[in-house]
Structures are given as structure tokens and as C-alpha cells.
Amino acid sequence: MIIPDAKMIKDAARRLGADCVGIGSIDRWEGAPAQMDPRFIMPRAKSIIAMGFRVFRGSLRGIEEGTYFSNYSAMGYGGITYLYMPMTVINLCKVIEDAGFEAIPMGHQSDWRAIDNGGIRRENYSRPVAPGKPIPDVMIHLRIAGYLCGLGEIGWSKMLLTPEFGPRQRIGIIITELELEPDPIMEPGTLCNRCMACVRECPGSCISATKSVKVNLAGHQVEWGEIDIDRCGYVFTGAEKTSEGEKGGYNGEGYKPNFISPFYQKPRNLYNTGQAVCGARGCTRACMISLESRGKLKNRFENPFRDHKPWTMDWSDEAIAADQPAEYSNPTGRPVKPSDVD
């Protein structure tokens, strides 16, 4: 039986569909909060394999132009998270298990996790099965896993930035008993120069320019901007809270469309969660533009991503009354029904 080494695992990961791959030794998680510690999931784990799956720059194009919003949520979120990534991590786990070592495939499927997006325990949700154990489900912080496996660094926006794609990827991981040679951890400041483009362009002003979170990860001091998770949670769907006396109903009562949403009501979710009407305007698009302009990314393009001033929506009654959609050809001469374009 051939026991795969780090090169064999990386070659297999890329062959199966990962765009970039790194390996971290399990000791790098020393000091991790119990609810994010992979050693509570697999006590004999020796390595974690992190894989990056690119979000296509083209999937952001329609939102940048203001004409096609669903592709980013469908292909950038759902298609990767619920279709493409699981097949890759599952099939790579087969390679490891066939060599006689346990392996756990993990992606963004975290619906059962015991903590919320702010790291706070969900009340009356689950109990530990024995003293000293965390409550189920433990969920590994995937961006931090990518950092500890050498894929990239954590930017000011708390996004994982890789030399290949900047912030344009989703992360999948494998926890395994197979011991593999780890990759070096990227030094902070390699990619993120604190330009604050993410802060300036976030439509909800959710990323602080002055307040930060500092953590020690495997002996490295890592810092990112403090993020208003609650506000981000509705702004990224294109919502804004109403003031007293204003009409609501965009994403439930009490919300109206904000300046980066062209929709009267929030579109339905794609797959399970994809509803990113904002198109990651600050944390991804602005960051990507900055990194590309400095020549920091390996994934390069013939043309710049942005060549005109970003659009904004005016939701005043006067602006709505003045709407004049572009004309289009309808060769049938009959009214167009939704079924005609499905």
C-alpha cells in the first residue's frame, strides 16, 4: 500500500478540481476555541488540508454592471458550496481512506453549528455528550484554516486573501489522521496593505477603519477590522432598516431596499443561502480591484474589472416614476411571460 505524501495529495486535489491547496499540521490549532477546534472532531488528527475554489471574476460582472445578480449567488456561493466543493473534498478523502487513514470532508455546510456568525453560542440548541467536550456541532473557522494551511493571509476585511485570487475563493478542508508535510504560513502584509478599500466601499459601513480584532494564530499576530456582523447580515441582501413612518416589506417588515439593490423585494434564496445582492462590494470587489491594480495576483486579465463609476440606486418616488428600461426586441409580438425566458 502506497501512503500518499504532501505532493501526491496536492496533485490529487488539483486534479479533482481545487484551484489551490495547502497543508497545516494539527499543532497549529493549539489554543483554538473548543467550538472551532478540529481535535475535538478527530482526536488523532495529524493534518488539515485546505483547498481554495475560485469564485469567477465573471460571476461578479453582472452585479458590477447592475444587470445580472443571480449568478454570483448561484455560482459563487451555491454552486461551489453545495455542488462542486463537496465532490472534490469527498473524492480526495477516498484517496486518503484507501491508504488506511481516516479523513473528514468539510466545506461551508455549517447549518448545524453551535455558534452563530459572531461566535456566540446558540441558546437551548445542544448539549455536550460528556464532561469536557464542546457542544455539537463544532465548526472549523474555514478562513483561519486556510491561513494556517498556508493558502494566504487574513485581510483587513477578515477575508482570506490568496496570491492566486485575492478574496475570490471559497474554502473546503479535510481533517485527517494522515501526517503530511505542512506548508509555511504567509506573513501578514504580504497581500493586504491596509488600503481600506473594503472599508470605503462596504455598502453598510460594516467594517471599521479603526477598531480591530487581534488574535494569535500558531505564533503569528493576526489582525483584522472589527465587523458589524448583524448589519452585514441584512445589508448584503440589499436591505436597509426603515425609519419611523417609512414603508417596508423588502426583506420582511422594517426593511426597505438600499442603494445597491435594484429589487423592490429581496429575491428568493438560491440553493440554501445565496442572496448576496451587494455582490461583496467592499470585501471582495473593492479588495480585488486594489490587489489587481498593484499586480499582486497570479490570476490576471486582459482588461481591468472596473472602467466606470459604480452605479447607485435612487429609491425616491420621483426616481421610480422616471424609470425608462432599455428597449428590447420581441419578435413574437405577444406579451412576454416568465416561462418564455426560463
C-alpha positions in Angstrom: 0.0 0.0 0.0 1.4 3.4 -1.0 1.0 6.1 1.7 0.5 9.4 -0.1 2.8 12.3 0.7 2.1 16.0 0.5 2.9 16.3 -3.2 0.6 13.4 -4.1 -2.2 14.9 -2.1 -1.8 18.3 -3.7 -1.6 16.9 -7.2 -4.8 14.8 -6.5 -6.6 17.9 -5.0 -5.9 20.0 -8.1 -6.7 17.1 -10.4 -10.1 16.7 -8.7 -10.9 20.4 -9.0 -9.3 22.5 -6.3 -7.6 25.7 -7.6 -5.1 26.0 -4.8 -4.2 23.7 -1.9 -2.2 24.0 1.3 -1.5 21.8 4.3 -1.3 22.6 8.0 -0.1 20.5 10.9 -2.7 20.0 13.6 -0.5 21.6 16.3 -1.2 25.0 14.6 -4.7 24.8 16.2 -3.3 24.8 19.7 -5.2 27.4 21.7 -8.2 27.4 19.3 -11.7 27.9 21.0 -13.2 24.5 21.7 -16.1 25.1 19.3 -13.6 25.6 16.5 -11.0 23.1 17.4 -10.7 20.2 14.9 -9.0 18.0 17.5 -12.4 17.6 19.2 -13.8 16.2 15.9 -10.9 13.9 15.2 -8.6 13.4 18.3 -6.0 11.5 16.3 -5.8 14.1 13.5 -2.3 15.0 12.2 -3.0 17.3 9.3 -5.6 19.6 7.8 -5.7 20.1 4.0 -7.3 23.4 2.9 -8.4 23.9 -0.7 -9.4 27.1 -2.4 -12.2 27.1 -5.1 -12.2 30.2 -7.2 -15.2 32.5 -7.5 -15.2 33.5 -11.1 -14.4 37.2 -11.7 -17.1 36.9 -14.4 -19.7 35.9 -11.8 -19.2 39.4 -10.3 -19.6 41.1 -13.7 -23.4 41.2 -13.8 -23.6 42.9 -10.4 -20.8 45.4 -11.4 -23.0 46.3 -14.4 -26.2 46.2 -12.4 -27.9 43.8 -14.8 -27.4 40.2 -13.7 -27.4 39.5 -10.0 -28.3 35.8 -9.6 -25.0 34.3 -11.0 -22.8 35.4 -8.1 -25.2 33.8 -5.5 -25.8 30.7 -7.7 -22.3 30.0 -8.9 -20.2 32.0 -6.5 -22.0 30.7 -3.4 -24.3 27.8 -4.0 -22.7 26.1 -7.0 -19.4 25.9 -5.2 -20.7 25.3 -1.7 -23.3 22.7 -2.4 -22.2 21.0 -5.6 -18.6 21.5 -6.8 -16.6 21.7 -3.5 -18.3 18.6 -1.9 -17.4 16.4 -4.8 -13.7 17.5 -4.6 -13.3 17.0 -0.9 -15.2 13.8 -0.9 -13.1 12.3 -3.7 -9.9 13.4 -2.1 -11.0 11.7 1.1 -11.3 8.5 -0.8 -7.6 8.7 -1.8 -6.7 9.1 1.9 -9.1 6.4 3.2 -7.9 3.9 0.6 -4.4 4.4 2.1 -5.8 3.4 5.5 -6.2 6.8 7.2 -9.4 8.5 8.3 -10.4 11.7 6.6 -13.4 14.1 7.1 -14.6 16.2 4.2 -15.8 19.7 5.2 -17.0 22.8 3.3 -19.4 25.6 4.0 -22.2 23.3 5.1 -22.4 24.6 8.7 -26.1 24.8 9.3 -25.9 22.7 12.5 -23.0 24.6 14.1 -23.4 25.5 17.8 -22.3 29.1 17.4 -23.6 32.0 15.3 -21.7 34.2 12.9 -20.4 36.2 15.8 -19.0 33.2 17.6 -21.8 33.3 20.2 -23.3 30.0 21.5 -26.9 29.4 20.3 -29.2 29.2 23.3 -31.1 26.0 24.0 -29.6 24.3 20.9 -27.4 21.4 22.0 -25.6 19.9 25.0 -22.2 18.3 25.4 -22.3 14.5 25.3 -19.7 14.2 28.1 -17.9 16.5 30.5 -15.1 18.5 28.9 -16.5 18.1 25.4 -17.8 21.1 23.3 -21.4 21.1 22.3 -22.3 19.8 18.9 -21.7 20.8 16.2 -18.1 22.0 16.3 -17.4 24.1 13.2 -13.9 24.9 12.0 -13.3 28.6 11.0 -12.6 28.0 7.3 -10.7 31.2 6.6 -8.5 30.7 9.5 -7.9 27.1 8.4 -6.9 28.5 5.0 -4.4 30.8 6.7 -3.0 28.1 9.0 -2.6 25.8 6.0 -0.5 28.4 4.1 -3.1 29.3 1.4 -2.9 33.1 2.1 -3.4 35.7 4.7 -6.4 37.3 6.5 -7.1 40.8 5.1 -8.5 43.8 7.0 -12.0 42.7 5.9 -11.4 39.3 7.5 -11.5 37.7 4.1 -8.8 35.1 3.2 -6.6 36.6 0.5 -4.6 34.2 -1.7 -1.9 35.0 -4.1 -3.9 33.4 -6.9 -7.3 35.1 -6.5 -7.2 37.6 -3.6 -10.6 37.3 -1.8 -12.2 35.4 -4.7 -12.5 31.9 -3.3 -14.4 29.5 -1.0 -12.5 27.2 1.3 -13.0 23.5 1.8 -11.0 21.4 4.2 -10.1 17.8 5.1 -9.2 16.8 8.6 -7.1 13.6 8.5 -5.0 11.2 10.5 -2.5 11.2 7.7 0.6 13.1 8.6 1.7 15.4 5.8 4.5 17.9 5.5 3.0 21.4 6.3 3.3 24.5 4.2 4.7 27.7 5.6 2.3 30.3 7.0 2.1 33.5 5.0 3.4 36.6 6.7 0.8 39.3 7.4 1.2 42.2 5.0 2.2 40.0 2.1 -1.0 40.9 0.2 -3.1 43.3 2.4 -1.5 46.7 2.6 -4.4 48.2 4.7 -5.6 50.3 1.7 -9.0 50.3 3.3 -10.8 49.9 0.0 -13.0 47.3 1.7 -14.0 49.9 4.4 -14.7 52.7 1.9 -16.9 50.6 -0.4 -18.8 48.3 2.0 -22.4 49.4 1.4 -23.3 49.0 5.1 -20.1 50.6 6.5 -19.8 47.2 8.3 -16.0 47.2 8.5 -14.4 49.5 11.0 -11.4 51.5 9.8 -10.1 52.0 13.4 -11.3 49.2 15.6 -9.7 45.8 15.1 -9.6 42.2 16.4 -6.2 40.7 17.2 -5.6 37.0 17.6 -2.5 34.8 17.9 -2.6 32.0 15.3 0.2 29.5 15.5 2.5 32.1 17.0 1.6 34.8 14.4 -0.1 38.0 15.4 -3.1 38.4 13.0 -5.3 41.5 12.9 -8.5 42.4 11.0 -11.1 45.1 11.2 -14.0 44.8 13.6 -17.1 43.8 11.6 -20.7 44.6 12.4 -22.0 41.1 11.7 -25.7 41.9 12.4 -25.7 44.8 10.0 -23.8 42.9 7.3 -26.4 40.1 7.7 -29.1 42.3 6.1 -27.2 44.9 4.1 -25.6 42.2 1.9 -29.2 41.1 0.9 -29.8 44.6 -0.4 -31.8 45.7 2.7 -31.8 48.8 4.8 -33.8 49.3 8.0 -36.7 51.7 7.7 -37.1 54.9 9.6 -40.3 55.7 11.5 -43.1 56.2 9.1 -41.4 54.6 6.1 -42.8 51.7 4.1 -41.1 48.4 4.5 -41.5 44.9 3.2 -38.3 44.4 1.3 -36.9 41.5 3.4 -39.7 41.4 6.0 -41.4 44.3 7.7 -39.0 47.0 8.9 -36.7 46.8 5.8 -36.5 48.7 2.5 -34.2 48.3 -0.5 -30.9 50.1 -0.1 -28.8 52.0 -2.6 -27.1 48.9 -4.0 -30.3 46.9 -4.6 -32.5 47.3 -7.7 -35.2 45.0 -6.4 -38.5 46.0 -4.9 -38.4 42.9 -2.7 -35.4 40.6 -1.9 -35.1 37.8 -4.4 -35.6 34.3 -3.1 -32.6 32.4 -1.9 -30.6 30.4 -4.4 -29.6 26.9 -3.1 -29.8 27.3 0.7 -28.3 30.7 1.4 -27.2 32.5 -1.7 -28.7 36.0 -1.6 -25.7 38.3 -2.0 -27.4 41.3 -3.7 -24.5 43.5 -2.7 -22.1 41.3 -4.6 -19.5 41.6 -1.9 -18.9 45.2 -3.0 -16.3 46.1 -0.4 -14.8 42.9 1.0 -14.4 41.2 -2.4 -14.8 43.6 -5.4 -13.0 46.6 -4.0 -10.3 44.4 -2.5 -9.8 42.6 -5.8 -9.6 45.8 -7.7 -6.9 47.1 -5.3 -4.9 43.9 -5.5 -5.1 43.7 -9.3 -4.0 47.3 -9.6 -0.9 46.6 -7.5 -0.1 43.5 -9.6 -0.4 41.2 -6.6 -2.5 38.4 -8.1 -1.4 35.5 -10.3 -4.9 35.2 -11.9 -4.5 38.0 -14.4 -6.8 39.5 -17.1 -6.6 41.5 -20.3 -8.9 44.2 -19.0 -9.4 46.0 -15.7 -12.5 44.9 -13.8 -13.9 48.4 -13.3 -13.8 51.1 -16.1 -16.7 53.4 -15.0 -18.1 54.9 -11.8 -20.1 52.4 -9.7 -23.9 52.7 -10.0 -26.2 53.5 -7.1 -30.0 53.3 -6.8 -32.2 56.3 -6.0 -35.4 54.9 -4.3 -37.3 58.2 -4.2 -40.8 58.3 -5.8 -39.5 60.8 -8.4 -36.7 58.5 -9.5 -39.0 55.4 -9.7 -41.5 57.4 -11.8 -38.7 58.4 -14.2 -37.6 54.8 -14.8 -37.1 54.1 -18.5 -35.8 50.5 -19.1 -33.8 49.9 -22.2 -35.9 48.8 -25.2 -35.6 45.2 -26.4 -36.8 43.3 -29.4 -39.8 41.0 -29.0 -40.2 39.2 -32.4 -43.3 37.2 -31.3 -45.4 40.4 -30.9 -47.1 39.0 -27.8 -46.5 39.8 -24.1 -43.5 38.1 -22.6 -44.3 35.7 -19.8 -41.7 34.4 -17.3 -41.9 30.9 -18.9 -40.7 32.4 -22.1 -37.2 33.1 -20.7 -36.8 30.2 -18.2 
